[in-house]
Amino acid sequence: MIEIFIAGFLGGLIRGLVGISKNMTASPSKKKKIRADYLAVTLLASGGLGLLVGVFIADDIRFALLAGYAGTDFLENLYKIKMKKMEW
């Protein structure tokens, strides 16, 4: 069972790293400076969310890893949609 937790956490952590790497390779006008505290909080939050989502997939480590990645991605996109609605 611990492998499932770790796989979900790793899936979320990978998603967090992908998001940060996208920011670092963005065009200079979109690129933002990343602070160390922001990096730590982002990676812990994405890993924690991935762990929570991965728990629901108790059958296979591969699915838990994928659920951790996709679950974090889903929440990030949901946040972006909600923030766009609030700008109006």
C-alpha positions in Angstrom: 0.0 0.0 0.0 2.9 2.4 0.7 4.0 2.0 -2.9 0.6 3.4 -4.0 1.1 6.5 -1.8 4.6 7.0 -3.1 3.5 6.6 -6.7 0.7 9.2 -6.3 3.1 11.6 -4.6 5.7 11.1 -7.4 3.0 11.7 -10.1 2.1 15.0 -8.5 5.7 15.9 -8.0 6.5 15.2 -11.6 3.5 17.4 -12.6 4.8 20.2 -10.4 8.3 20.0 -12.0 6.8 20.0 -15.5 4.9 23.2 -14.7 8.0 24.9 -13.3 10.1 23.8 -16.2 7.5 25.3 -18.6 7.9 28.6 -16.8 11.7 28.4 -17.1 11.6 27.8 -20.8 8.9 30.4 -21.6 9.6 33.4 -23.7 11.3 36.3 -21.8 8.1 38.3 -21.6 6.2 35.4 -19.9 9.1 34.2 -17.8 8.9 34.8 -14.0 11.6 34.6 -11.4 11.0 31.5 -9.2 11.6 32.0 -5.5 12.9 29.1 -3.4 9.9 29.2 -1.0 7.5 29.2 -3.9 9.3 26.2 -5.4 9.2 24.2 -2.2 5.5 25.0 -1.6 4.6 24.2 -5.2 6.4 20.8 -5.1 5.0 19.8 -1.7 1.4 20.8 -2.7 1.5 19.1 -6.0 3.1 16.0 -4.4 0.5 16.0 -1.6 -2.4 16.4 -4.1 -1.0 13.6 -6.2 -0.8 11.4 -3.1 -4.4 12.1 -2.3 -5.6 11.3 -5.8 -3.3 8.3 -6.1 -4.9 6.8 -3.0 -8.1 6.2 -4.9 -6.2 4.0 -7.3 -5.3 1.1 -5.1 -4.9 -1.6 -7.7 -1.8 -0.6 -9.7 1.2 1.6 -9.0 1.3 2.8 -12.7 -2.3 4.0 -12.4 -1.5 5.7 -9.1 1.4 7.5 -10.7 -0.8 8.6 -13.6 -3.6 9.6 -11.3 -1.2 11.7 -9.3 0.0 13.5 -12.4 -3.4 13.9 -14.0 -5.2 14.9 -10.7 -2.8 17.7 -10.1 -3.1 18.8 -13.7 -6.9 18.8 -13.4 -6.8 20.9 -10.2 -4.4 23.4 -11.8 -6.6 23.9 -14.9 -9.7 24.2 -12.7 -8.0 26.9 -10.7 -7.0 28.8 -13.9 -10.6 28.6 -15.2 -12.0 29.9 -11.9 -9.5 32.8 -11.8 -10.4 33.8 -15.4 -14.1 34.0 -14.4 -13.2 36.2 -11.4 -11.4 38.7 -13.6 -14.6 39.8 -15.3 
